[in-house]
Amino acid sequence: PKDTCPVVEREKLDLILVPGLCFDSRGSRLGQGGGYYDRYLPRCRNAVALGVAFEAQRVDKAAVDAYDEKLDGFVTEGGLYLGFDTTEL
C-alpha cells in the first residue's frame, strides 16, 4: 500500500523475495509472464534475490527464455537452494 509503506531506494535493498510458479536448482524461475521481476532485478545490484516457493514447485528444469533473470537461489519448506548446491533447513 503506497500510503502506508515508505518507498525504499533500490540501492538500499539487500534482499528481494520473488514469487514464481516454479523454480529449478540453477536459479531459473517461471513467473506469470509479465516480466516485472526480469526488468526490476538487474537494477537492484546490492540485493540478493531469492525465490519463495513450496517444495512441490521445484522442477528439474524451468522453461525459461534468454531474457529471464536468474535468481541467487530459492527457499522452500524443505531447504535453501543456492546455485547447484542444496542446503537442508
Secondary structure, DSSP 8 states (H G I E B T S, - for coil): -TTTS----GGG--EEEE--SEE-TTS-EE--SS-HHHHHGGG-TT-EEEEE--GGGB-SS----TTS---SEEEETTEEEETTEEE--
